[in-house]
Amino acid sequence: MPKVDVKKIIQELIVPELQEIKSSVNELKTKFDSEIKRVDEKIDLIRSELKSEMESMRNELRAEIDKVRAELKLEIEGVRAEVDKVRSELKSGIEGVRAELKLEIEGVRGEVDKVRSELKSGIEGVRAEMDKVRGELKSGIDGVHVEVDKVRGELRSGIDGVRAEFYLVIEVLSVEVDIVRGELKTER
């Protein structure tokens, strides 16, 4: 019976297969690392976009508040100028018309109060609208945070699944190597 060179058989059959398995494992690891890097970059991009969008919304809201403030200031200054004009006319008026001017002053004061009341109501309405917009913005931002958390959860689940599959493949390969080693020991 011819002598069998077990080392040679192992060298020819098992070593190339083990090298192929090692190469496949390294390839899986490289793909896994690349996928994690891509997911991290995507998360960073989404985070950057959200920050930019939130800053833009803040700037728009600030501009709108400044615009409303300027408009209200102009209206108030206009009312004040009108009141001052009426007062000036009343002071320079004739003594005989004082009673008539007094009635007119009371009328103007009523108008001023009405305008102030309307302005106050307008301001309160604008504040209510601004509070509503703030609430909607906060709700929208909270919704975006929920979506980002959902995406993160999905990414983590995917990564955990790939890890579990990777470790399972490693475990199966380890068992197969142990079996081959056992067979080789048996043949010796």
ROVOMI-834592 format. One line per field, with one value per atom (N, C-alpha, C, O): residue in three letters; x, y, z. Coordinates in steps of 0.2 Angstrom, whole numbers, plus 2048, in hexadecimal, padded with zeros to 3 digits. Layout:
! ROVOMI-834592
rest = [ALA:...] .
xx = [X:...] .
yy = [Y:...] .
zz = [Z:...] .
! end
This chain:
! ROVOMI-834592
rest = [MET:MET:MET:MET:PRO:PRO:PRO:PRO:LYS:LYS:LYS:LYS:VAL:VAL:VAL:VAL:ASP:ASP:ASP:ASP:VAL:VAL:VAL:VAL:LYS:LYS:LYS:LYS:LYS:LYS:LYS:LYS:ILE:ILE:ILE:ILE:ILE:ILE:ILE:ILE:GLN:GLN:GLN:GLN:GLU:GLU:GLU:GLU:LEU:LEU:LEU:LEU:ILE:ILE:ILE:ILE:VAL:VAL:VAL:VAL:PRO:PRO:PRO:PRO:GLU:GLU:GLU:GLU:LEU:LEU:LEU:LEU:GLN:GLN:GLN:GLN:GLU:GLU:GLU:GLU:ILE:ILE:ILE:ILE:LYS:LYS:LYS:LYS:SER:SER:SER:SER:SER:SER:SER:SER:VAL:VAL:VAL:VAL:ASN:ASN:ASN:ASN:GLU:GLU:GLU:GLU:LEU:LEU:LEU:LEU:LYS:LYS:LYS:LYS:THR:THR:THR:THR:LYS:LYS:LYS:LYS:PHE:PHE:PHE:PHE:ASP:ASP:ASP:ASP:SER:SER:SER:SER:GLU:GLU:GLU:GLU:ILE:ILE:ILE:ILE:LYS:LYS:LYS:LYS:ARG:ARG:ARG:ARG:VAL:VAL:VAL:VAL:ASP:ASP:ASP:ASP:GLU:GLU:GLU:GLU:LYS:LYS:LYS:LYS:ILE:ILE:ILE:ILE:ASP:ASP:ASP:ASP:LEU:LEU:LEU:LEU:ILE:ILE:ILE:ILE:ARG:ARG:ARG:ARG:SER:SER:SER:SER:GLU:GLU:GLU:GLU:LEU:LEU:LEU:LEU:LYS:LYS:LYS:LYS:SER:SER:SER:SER:GLU:GLU:GLU:GLU:MET:MET:MET:MET:GLU:GLU:GLU:GLU:SER:SER:SER:SER:MET:MET:MET:MET:ARG:ARG:ARG:ARG:ASN:ASN:ASN:ASN:GLU:GLU:GLU:GLU:LEU:LEU:LEU:LEU:ARG:ARG:ARG:ARG:ALA:ALA:ALA:ALA:GLU:GLU:GLU:GLU:ILE:ILE:ILE:ILE:ASP:ASP:ASP:ASP:LYS:LYS:LYS:LYS:VAL:VAL:VAL:VAL:ARG:ARG:ARG:ARG:ALA:ALA:ALA:ALA:GLU:GLU:GLU:GLU:LEU:LEU:LEU:LEU:LYS:LYS:LYS:LYS:LEU:LEU:LEU:LEU:GLU:GLU:GLU:GLU:ILE:ILE:ILE:ILE:GLU:GLU:GLU:GLU:GLY:GLY:GLY:GLY:VAL:VAL:VAL:VAL:ARG:ARG:ARG:ARG:ALA:ALA:ALA:ALA:GLU:GLU:GLU:GLU:VAL:VAL:VAL:VAL:ASP:ASP:ASP:ASP:LYS:LYS:LYS:LYS:VAL:VAL:VAL:VAL:ARG:ARG:ARG:ARG:SER:SER:SER:SER:GLU:GLU:GLU:GLU:LEU:LEU:LEU:LEU:LYS:LYS:LYS:LYS:SER:SER:SER:SER:GLY:GLY:GLY:GLY:ILE:ILE:ILE:ILE:GLU:GLU:GLU:GLU:GLY:GLY:GLY:GLY:VAL:VAL:VAL:VAL:ARG:ARG:ARG:ARG:ALA:ALA:ALA:ALA:GLU:GLU:GLU:GLU:LEU:LEU:LEU:LEU:LYS:LYS:LYS:LYS:LEU:LEU:LEU:LEU:GLU:GLU:GLU:GLU:ILE:ILE:ILE:ILE:GLU:GLU:GLU:GLU:GLY:GLY:GLY:GLY:VAL:VAL:VAL:VAL:ARG:ARG:ARG:ARG:GLY:GLY:GLY:GLY:GLU:GLU:GLU:GLU:VAL:VAL:VAL:VAL:ASP:ASP:ASP:ASP:LYS:LYS:LYS:LYS:VAL:VAL:VAL:VAL:ARG:ARG:ARG:ARG:SER:SER:SER:SER:GLU:GLU:GLU:GLU:LEU:LEU:LEU:LEU:LYS:LYS:LYS:LYS:SER:SER:SER:SER:GLY:GLY:GLY:GLY:ILE:ILE:ILE:ILE:GLU:GLU:GLU:GLU:GLY:GLY:GLY:GLY:VAL:VAL:VAL:VAL:ARG:ARG:ARG:ARG:ALA:ALA:ALA:ALA:GLU:GLU:GLU:GLU:MET:MET:MET:MET:ASP:ASP:ASP:ASP:LYS:LYS:LYS:LYS:VAL:VAL:VAL:VAL:ARG:ARG:ARG:ARG:GLY:GLY:GLY:GLY:GLU:GLU:GLU:GLU:LEU:LEU:LEU:LEU:LYS:LYS:LYS:LYS:SER:SER:SER:SER:GLY:GLY:GLY:GLY:ILE:ILE:ILE:ILE:ASP:ASP:ASP:ASP:GLY:GLY:GLY:GLY:VAL:VAL:VAL:VAL:HIS:HIS:HIS:HIS:VAL:VAL:VAL:VAL:GLU:GLU:GLU:GLU:VAL:VAL:VAL:VAL:ASP:ASP:ASP:ASP:LYS:LYS:LYS:LYS:VAL:VAL:VAL:VAL:ARG:ARG:ARG:ARG:GLY:GLY:GLY:GLY:GLU:GLU:GLU:GLU:LEU:LEU:LEU:LEU:ARG:ARG:ARG:ARG:SER:SER:SER:SER:GLY:GLY:GLY:GLY:ILE:ILE:ILE:ILE:ASP:ASP:ASP:ASP:GLY:GLY:GLY:GLY:VAL:VAL:VAL:VAL:ARG:ARG:ARG:ARG:ALA:ALA:ALA:ALA:GLU:GLU:GLU:GLU:PHE:PHE:PHE:PHE:TYR:TYR:TYR:TYR:LEU:LEU:LEU:LEU:VAL:VAL:VAL:VAL:ILE:ILE:ILE:ILE:GLU:GLU:GLU:GLU:VAL:VAL:VAL:VAL:LEU:LEU:LEU:LEU:SER:SER:SER:SER:VAL:VAL:VAL:VAL:GLU:GLU:GLU:GLU:VAL:VAL:VAL:VAL:ASP:ASP:ASP:ASP:ILE:ILE:ILE:ILE:VAL:VAL:VAL:VAL:ARG:ARG:ARG:ARG:GLY:GLY:GLY:GLY:GLU:GLU:GLU:GLU:LEU:LEU:LEU:LEU:LYS:LYS:LYS:LYS:THR:THR:THR:THR:GLU:GLU:GLU:GLU:ARG:ARG:ARG:ARG] .
xx = [804:800:804:809:803:807:806:801:80B:80B:808:809:803:7FF:802:804:804:807:801:7FE:7FF:7F9:7FB:7F6:801:803:802:7FF:804:803:7FB:7F9:7F7:7F0:7ED:7E9:7EF:7EC:7EF:7EB:7F5:7F8:7F4:7F2:7F2:7EF:7E7:7E5:7E4:7DD:7DA:7D6:7DD:7DA:7DD:7D9:7E3:7E6:7E3:7E1:7E2:7DF:7D8:7D6:7D5:7CE:7CD:7C9:7D2:7D2:7D4:7D2:7D9:7DB:7D5:7D4:7D1:7CB:7C6:7C3:7C5:7C0:7C3:7BF:7C9:7CC:7CB:7CA:7CC:7CB:7C4:7C3:7BF:7B8:7B6:7B3:7B9:7B8:7BB:7B7:7C1:7C4:7BF:7BF:7BD:7B9:7B2:7B0:7AF:7A9:7AB:7A7:7B0:7B2:7B3:7B1:7B6:7B7:7B1:7AF:7AC:7A5:7A2:79E:7A2:79F:7A1:79D:7A8:7AB:7A9:7A7:7A9:7A7:79F:79E:79B:794:793:78F:797:796:798:795:79E:7A0:79B:79A:798:793:78D:78A:78B:785:787:783:78D:78F:78F:78D:792:792:78B:789:786:77F:77C:778:77D:77B:77D:77A:784:787:784:783:782:77F:778:776:774:76E:76E:76A:773:773:775:772:77A:77C:776:775:772:76C:767:764:766:761:763:75F:76A:76C:76B:769:76D:76C:765:763:760:759:757:753:759:756:759:755:75F:762:75E:75D:75D:759:752:750:74F:748:749:745:74E:74F:750:74D:754:755:74F:74E:74B:745:740:73D:740:73B:73E:73A:744:747:746:744:746:745:73D:73C:739:732:730:72C:733:732:735:731:73B:73D:739:738:736:732:72B:729:728:722:724:720:729:72B:72C:729:72F:730:72A:728:725:71E:71B:717:71B:717:71A:716:721:724:722:720:722:71F:718:717:714:70D:70C:708:710:70F:712:70F:718:71A:715:715:712:70D:707:705:705:700:702:6FE:708:70B:70B:70A:70E:70F:708:707:703:6FC:6F9:6F7:6FA:6F8:6FC:6F9:702:706:704:704:702:700:6F9:6F9:6F5:6EF:6F0:6EC:6F4:6F5:6F8:6F6:6FD:700:6FB:6FB:6F6:6F1:6EC:6EA:6EB:6E6:6EA:6E6:6F0:6F4:6F4:6F4:6F5:6F5:6EF:6EE:6E9:6E2:6E0:6E4:6DA:6D8:6D4:6D1:6D4:6D1:6C9:6C6:6C6:6BF:6BD:6B7:6C2:6C0:6C2:6C2:6C5:6C7:6C2:6C4:6BC:6B7:6B6:6B6:6B6:6B6:6BC:6BB:6C2:6C8:6C8:6CB:6C5:6C5:6C2:6C4:6BC:6B8:6BC:6BB:6BF:6C3:6C9:6CA:6CC:6D1:6CF:6D2:6C9:6C6:6C5:6C6:6C2:6C1:6C8:6C8:6CD:6D3:6D6:6D9:6D5:6D8:6D4:6D7:6CE:6CA:6CD:6CD:6CE:6D1:6D8:6D9:6DC:6E3:6E2:6E5:6DD:6DC:6DA:6DC:6D5:6D3:6D9:6DA:6DD:6E3:6E7:6EA:6E9:6ED:6EA:6EE:6E4:6E0:6E1:6E2:6E0:6E0:6E8:6E9:6EC:6F3:6F5:6F9:6F3:6F4:6F1:6F4:6EB:6E8:6EC:6ED:6EE:6F2:6F9:6FB:6FC:702:701:705:6FB:6FA:6F9:6FA:6F5:6F4:6FA:6FB:6FF:705:709:70C:709:70D:70A:70D:703:700:702:703:702:704:70B:70D:710:717:717:71B:713:714:711:714:70C:70A:70F:710:713:718:71E:720:71F:725:723:727:71C:71A:71A:71D:718:719:720:722:724:72C:72E:732:72D:72F:72C:730:726:723:727:728:728:72B:732:735:736:73D:73C:741:738:737:736:738:731:730:736:737:73B:741:745:749:746:74A:747:74B:740:73E:740:742:73F:741:749:74B:74D:754:755:759:752:753:750:753:74B:748:74E:74F:751:756:75C:75F:75E:763:762:766:75C:75A:75A:75C:757:758:75F:760:763:76A:76D:771:76C:76F:76D:770:766:763:767:769:768:76B:772:775:776:77D:77D:781:779:778:777:77A:773:771:777:779:77B:781:786:78A:787:78C:78A:78E:784:782:783:785:782:783:78A:78D:78E:796:798:79C:796:798:796:79A:790:78E:792:794:794:798:79F:7A2:7A2:7A8:7A8:7AC:7A2:7A1:7A1:7A4:79D:79C:7A3:7A5:7A7:7AE:7B2:7B6:7B2:7B6:7B4:7B8:7AD:7AB:7AE:7B1:7AE:7B0:7B8:7BA:7BB:7C3:7C4:7C8:7C0:7C1:7C0:7C3:7BB:7B9:7BF:7C1:7C1:7C7:7CD:7D0:7CE:7D4:7D3:7D7:7CD:7CB:7CC:7CF:7CA:7CB:7D2:7D4:7D6:7DD:7E1:7E5:7DF:7E1:7E0:7E4:7DA:7D7:7DB:7DD:7DD:7E1:7E8:7EB:7EA:7F1:7F2:7F7] .
yy = [7FA:800:806:807:80B:811:815:815:819:81D:824:827:825:82C:831:831:837:83D:841:845:841:844:84C:850:84E:855:858:85D:854:856:857:85C:852:852:858:85C:859:85F:866:86A:866:86C:86D:873:868:869:86A:86E:867:867:86C:870:86C:870:877:87C:878:87F:884:889:882:887:888:88E:883:885:889:88E:888:88C:893:898:894:89B:89E:8A4:89A:89D:89F:8A5:89B:89D:8A3:8A8:8A4:8AA:8B0:8B5:8AF:8B5:8B7:8BD:8B2:8B4:8B8:8BC:8B5:8B9:8C0:8C4:8C1:8C7:8CC:8D2:8C9:8CD:8CF:8D5:8CA:8CC:8D2:8D6:8D1:8D6:8DD:8E2:8DD:8E3:8E6:8EC:8E2:8E4:8E7:8EC:8E4:8E6:8EC:8F1:8ED:8F4:8F9:8FF:8F8:8FD:8FF:905:8FA:8FB:900:904:8FE:902:909:90E:90A:911:915:91B:911:914:916:91C:912:914:91A:91E:91A:920:926:92B:926:92C:92E:934:929:92B:92F:933:92C:92F:936:93B:937:93D:942:948:940:944:946:94C:941:943:948:94D:947:94B:952:957:953:959:95D:963:959:95C:95E:964:95A:95C:963:967:963:969:96F:975:96E:974:976:97C:971:973:976:97B:974:977:97E:983:980:986:98B:991:988:98C:98E:993:989:98A:990:994:98F:994:99B:9A0:99C:9A2:9A5:9AB:9A1:9A3:9A6:9AB:9A2:9A4:9AB:9AF:9AB:9B2:9B7:9BD:9B6:9BB:9BD:9C3:9B9:9BA:9BE:9C3:9BC:9C0:9C7:9CB:9C8:9CE:9D3:9D9:9D0:9D3:9D5:9DB:9D1:9D2:9D8:9DC:9D7:9DC:9E3:9E8:9E3:9EA:9ED:9F3:9E8:9EB:9EE:9F3:9EA:9EC:9F3:9F7:9F3:9F9:9FF:A05:9FE:A04:A06:A0C:A01:A02:A06:A0B:A04:A07:A0E:A13:A0F:A16:A1A:A20:A17:A1B:A1D:A23:A19:A1B:A20:A25:A1F:A24:A2B:A30:A2B:A31:A35:A3B:A31:A33:A36:A3C:A33:A35:A3C:A41:A3C:A42:A48:A4D:A46:A4C:A4F:A55:A4A:A4D:A51:A56:A4E:A52:A59:A5E:A59:A5F:A64:A6A:A62:A66:A69:A6E:A64:A66:A6C:A70:A6B:A70:A77:A7C:A77:A7D:A80:A85:A7D:A7F:A85:A87:A87:A8D:A8B:A86:A90:A8F:A8E:A8A:A91:A90:A89:A87:A86:A7F:A7A:A74:A7C:A77:A71:A6B:A73:A6E:A69:A63:A6C:A68:A63:A5D:A66:A62:A5D:A57:A5E:A59:A53:A4D:A54:A4F:A4B:A45:A4F:A4B:A47:A42:A4A:A46:A40:A3A:A40:A3A:A35:A2F:A38:A33:A30:A2A:A34:A32:A2D:A28:A2E:A29:A23:A1D:A23:A1D:A19:A13:A1D:A1A:A17:A11:A1B:A18:A12:A0D:A12:A0C:A06:A00:A08:A02:A00:9F9:A04:A02:9FE:9F9:A00:9FD:9F6:9F1:9F6:9EF:9EB:9E5:9EE:9E9:9E7:9E1:9EC:9EA:9E4:9E0:9E5:9E0:9DA:9D4:9DA:9D3:9D1:9CB:9D5:9D3:9D0:9CB:9D3:9D0:9CA:9C5:9C9:9C3:9BD:9B8:9BF:9BB:9B8:9B2:9BD:9BB:9B7:9B2:9B8:9B4:9AD:9A8:9AD:9A6:9A2:99C:9A6:9A3:9A0:99B:9A5:9A3:99D:999:99D:997:991:98B:992:98C:989:983:98E:98D:989:984:98C:989:981:97D:980:97A:975:96F:978:974:972:96C:977:976:971:96C:971:96D:966:961:965:95F:95C:956:960:95E:95B:956:95F:95D:957:952:956:950:94A:945:94B:946:944:93E:949:947:943:93E:945:941:93A:936:939:933:92F:929:932:92E:92D:927:931:930:92A:926:92A:925:91E:919:91E:918:916:910:91A:918:915:910:919:916:90F:90A:90E:907:902:8FD:904:8FF:8FE:8F8:903:902:8FD:8F9:8FF:8FA:8F3:8EE:8F2:8EC:8E8:8E2:8EC:8E9:8E7:8E2:8EC:8EA:8E4:8E0:8E4:8DE:8D8:8D3:8D8:8D2:8D0:8CA:8D5:8D3:8D0:8CB:8D3:8D1:8C9:8C5:8C8:8C2:8BD:8B7:8BE:8BA:8B9:8B3:8BE:8BE:8B9:8B4:8BA:8B5:8AE:8A9:8AD:8A7:8A3:89D:8A7:8A4:8A2:89D:8A7:8A5:89F:89B:89E:899:892:88D:892:88C:88B:885:890:88E:88B:887:88E:88B:884:880:882:87B:877:872:87A:876:874:86F:87A:879:874:870:874:86F:868:863:867:861:85E:858:863:861:85F:85A:863:861:85A:856:859:852:84D:848:84E:849:848:842:84D:84C:849:844:84A:846:83F:83B:83E:837:833:82D:836:833:832:82D:836:835:82E:82D] .
zz = [800:800:800:804:7FB:7FB:801:804:803:809:807:802:80B:80A:80E:813:80A:80D:80F:80B:816:818:818:817:81A:819:813:812:80E:807:805:802:807:806:809:806:80F:813:810:80F:80E:80A:804:803:800:7FA:7FA:7F6:7FF:7FF:805:803:80A:810:810:812:810:810:80B:80D:805:800:802:802:805:807:80D:80D:811:817:815:818:811:80E:80B:80C:807:804:809:808:80E:814:817:818:818:81C:817:81A:811:80C:80C:80C:80C:80C:813:813:818:81F:81F:821:81C:81B:817:818:811:80D:810:810:814:818:81D:81E:820:825:822:824:81C:818:816:817:814:811:818:817:81D:823:826:827:826:828:823:825:81C:817:818:818:81A:81B:821:821:826:82D:82B:82E:827:826:822:823:81D:819:81D:81C:821:826:82A:82B:82D:831:82D:82F:827:823:821:821:820:81F:825:824:82B:831:832:833:830:831:82C:82D:826:821:823:822:825:828:82D:82E:832:838:835:838:831:82E:82A:82B:827:823:828:827:82D:833:836:837:838:83B:836:838:830:82B:82A:82A:82A:829:82F:82F:835:83C:83C:83E:83A:83A:835:837:82F:82A:82D:82C:830:833:839:839:83D:842:83F:841:83A:837:833:834:830:82D:833:832:838:83E:841:842:842:844:840:842:839:834:835:834:835:836:83C:83C:841:848:847:849:844:843:83F:840:83A:835:839:838:83D:840:845:846:849:84E:84A:84D:845:841:83F:840:83C:83A:840:840:846:84C:84E:850:84E:850:84C:84F:845:841:842:843:843:845:84B:84C:850:857:856:859:853:852:84E:84F:849:845:84A:849:84E:852:857:859:85A:85F:85B:85E:855:851:850:851:84F:84E:854:854:85A:860:862:864:861:862:85E:861:858:853:856:856:858:85B:861:862:865:86C:86A:86D:865:863:861:863:85D:85A:85F:85F:864:86A:86E:870:86F:873:870:873:869:866:864:861:866:864:868:86D:866:86A:870:870:875:87B:87A:87E:876:875:872:873:86F:86C:870:86E:876:87B:87C:87C:87D:87F:879:87A:873:86D:86C:86A:86D:86D:872:871:878:87D:87B:87C:878:875:870:870:86C:866:869:867:86E:872:874:874:878:87A:875:876:86F:869:867:865:866:864:869:867:86F:874:874:874:872:871:86B:86B:866:860:861:85F:865:867:86B:86A:870:874:870:871:86B:866:862:862:860:85C:860:85E:866:86A:86C:86C:86D:86F:869:869:863:85D:85C:85A:85D:85C:861:860:868:86D:86B:86B:868:866:860:85F:85B:856:858:856:85D:860:863:862:867:86A:865:865:85F:85A:856:855:855:852:857:855:85D:862:862:862:862:862:85C:85C:856:850:850:84E:853:854:858:857:85E:862:85E:85F:85A:856:852:851:84E:84A:84D:84B:853:857:859:858:85B:85D:857:857:851:84B:849:847:84A:848:84D:84B:853:858:857:857:855:853:84D:84D:848:842:844:841:848:84A:84E:84D:853:856:852:853:84D:848:844:843:842:83F:843:841:84A:84F:84F:850:84F:850:849:84A:844:83D:83E:83C:840:840:845:844:84B:850:84D:84E:849:845:841:840:83D:838:83B:839:841:845:847:847:84A:84C:847:848:841:83B:839:838:839:838:83D:83B:843:849:848:849:846:845:840:840:83A:834:836:834:839:83B:840:83F:845:849:846:847:841:83D:839:839:836:832:837:835:83D:842:844:844:845:847:842:843:83C:836:835:834:836:836:83B:839:841:847:846:847:843:841:83C:83D:837:832:835:833:839:83C:841:841:844:849:844:846:83F:83A:838:838:836:833:838:837:83E:844:845:846:845:846:841:842:83A:835:835:834:837:838:83D:83D:843:848:846:848:842:83F:83B:83B:836:832:836:835:83B:840:843:844:845:848:843:845:83D:838:837:836:837:835:83B:83A:841:847:846:848:844:844:83E:83F:839:833:835:833:83A:83C:840:842] .
! end
